[in-house]
Amino acid sequence: RRAALGSVEQHAFLSLAVDAILAEEVAAAAAEPLGVPVFPAQAYGVTPTYMAYPGTMSLRLETLLQVLRDLIGSLHQHGFRRIVIVNGHG
């Protein structure tokens, strides 16, 4: 099972969601030959460096870690035991 992790931040002329889009595409390409599901990207990440640029949205590290714990815990409750997170943000 693959899950993608991105960030909403400025990328000049590219989409604010480019990190999440690319992470989800990489996850899908890796998962396809294995026949495993790819869950929708978690679009919000930790990106305080770019807060000076309009459109950037950042979470505190503690918030992101708790969201990931909750999401992975939900998957574990449903029987998923091996989860790969594909990070599209530095």
N, C-alpha and C positions, 0 to 999 in steps of 0.2 A: 504494500500500500504506500502510495506516495502522497505527500502534501507539499505544497509550495508556499514559500514565505517571501514577501516582497516589501515594498515601502512606497508611500505616496510622497513624492518629492519632485522638485523641478529638474528637468532634463533638457533645458534650452527649448528646442523646437519639438521634442518628443513628448509623448503622453506622460502625464503625471504618474500613471500606473505602469510605466515600462518595466520596473523591477518585478512586479507581480506577474505581468504578462509573460516576460521571458522565463521566469522561474516555472510557471505553469507549463509553458511549451517544452522546456527541458525535461520536466517531470513526465509529461505525456509521452515524449519521444523515448525516454528510458523505460517507461512502464509498458508501452505497446507490445514489444516482443515477449514480455513476461506475462501479459494478460492480467495485470493487476490494476486496481482502480487508482485514479488520481482524484484527490479531493480538490475543491475550489481553493484558490490561493487565499492565504491570509494577507490581505493587501496592506495592512498598516504595520509599521515597524518602528524602530528607534532611529531617528535621523535628526538630532538636534543641530547638527552642523549646517543644515540647509534651511533652518527656520527663518532666516532673513529673506528668503525668496517666496513670493506669493504662491499659494497652492500647496506648500509643504505641510504635511500633518505628521506629528511625531507622538509616539507613546513613550512613557517612562519605561526603562528596562524592566522594572519590577512588574509593571502592567503587562508587558509583552510576555514575560516568563509565566505569569499567572494564566494568561489567555492560552498559551501553549500547553500548560499543565492541564487546564480544564478540557481543551479539545482532545488531547491525547488520552486523558482519562475517560472521556466519552467513548472514544474508539476502543479502548481497552475493555470497557464495560460491554461492548458489543462483540467482543471476541477477537479483536485485532491484537496481535502480539508483536508483529514486526512492522515498524513504521519508519519510513525515510522522509526526512524533511529536506527539501531542496531550497536553499537560500539564494534569492536573487538580489540581495542587497549586501554591500560590503560589511 
